[in-house]
Amino acid sequence: MKRKKVNVAVTGLNNVDSPGPGIPVVRGLLDSKEYDVRIIGLSYDALEPGIYMHELIAKTYQIPLPSAGQNSLMERLRYINSIEKIDVIIPNFDAELFNFIKLADTLEMELGIRSFLPTLEQFEERQKYNLPEFGKKYDINIPKSKTIHSVAEIKNLYQEFTYPLVVKGKFYDASVAYNADQATSYFHKISSKWGLPIIIQEFTYGTEVNVTAVGDGRGNTIGAVPMRKQFITDKGKAWAGITLEDGDLMDLTRKLMKNSKWKGPCELEMIRTNEGEIYLIEINPRFPAWVYLAVGAGQNHPEALLKLALGEKVKPFTKYETGKMFIRYSYDMICDLKEFETISTLGEL
């Protein structure tokens, strides 16, 4: 069967110690048996490793930082699309999603660029600072949380929380604080990077389990694969993991997809306590960096998302292989300074 040619733009090319999902998403797309996918990389920094992975990415363009706003992003995408004729765009960073969601209709109507993203309401209601209300709405256990905007609020946390507790940024980063001094230090460190507010969350003892999933926006779960972290970096990122057979996690995922009518990819981060209860600690509104494990286990979530974006009917996956592992590794690429200079000065490579 002849594969259909399609141009897909992908962000999240920073495959470093806290990796972006871009490269695993690209690998899933290139594994497609139905599509002949040409990848256009979209980068924010000239040192994102994916820029130089020419065997995966045909051409890369720099795009403005999310803080530059929607108009700057739209202008840049107009230029890129005039050259590349993009069919589908898959953004992979939390911080950029607001702009892409707001521009989704304009991109499709004006430029013919399709996407399959959560609605703005879905994106906002699962924000870390909205998670307690989210849990009540969808009847899901959520650890006790509090949003703070000033470091002065830390001295009174003992009235509501016991240490240790978790200090979280609104987009990324989470650190476990064992006393007020540590909480203050993490407040400054995380807020300087991601801004306010800071989320304080009750520390839940148990085993970390995650699910990568795709919803069709009508309440159906197109795919879901649960994973237990086997090795965790000092940044809390999974460096190794294994697929699980866990009916409770799958039931919770399907329940959430059905009740919220989630549209697009997501990662559910959960804790299973020693008593067997499951607490949802985060919902990331995009693919996780370990999404290629789902591909290896028999569910190609990036390809399924591509089909959904193109308006094709997608049959839900009904099974996956348990006991499949991923182990991440570091790899030194050798690049030419000329290429770094080109992307830095011209904004494309």
Secondary structure, DSSP 8 states (H G I E B T S, - for coil): ---EEEEEEE-----SSS--SHHHHHHHHHT-SSEEEEEEEEESSTT-GGGG-TTT-SEEEE---GGG-HHHHHHHHHHHHHHH--SEEE---HHHHHHHHHHHHHIIIII--B-----HHHHHHTSGGGHHHHHHHHT-----EEEES-GGGGGGGGGT--SSEEEE-SSS-EEEESSHHHHHHHHHHHHHHH-S-EEEEE---SEEEEEEEEEESSS-EEEEEEEEEEEE-TTS-EEEEEE---HHHHHHHHHHHHHHT-EEEEEEEEEE-TTS-EEEEEEESS--TTTHHHHHTT--HHHHHHHHHTT----------TT-EEE---------HHHHHHHHHHSB-
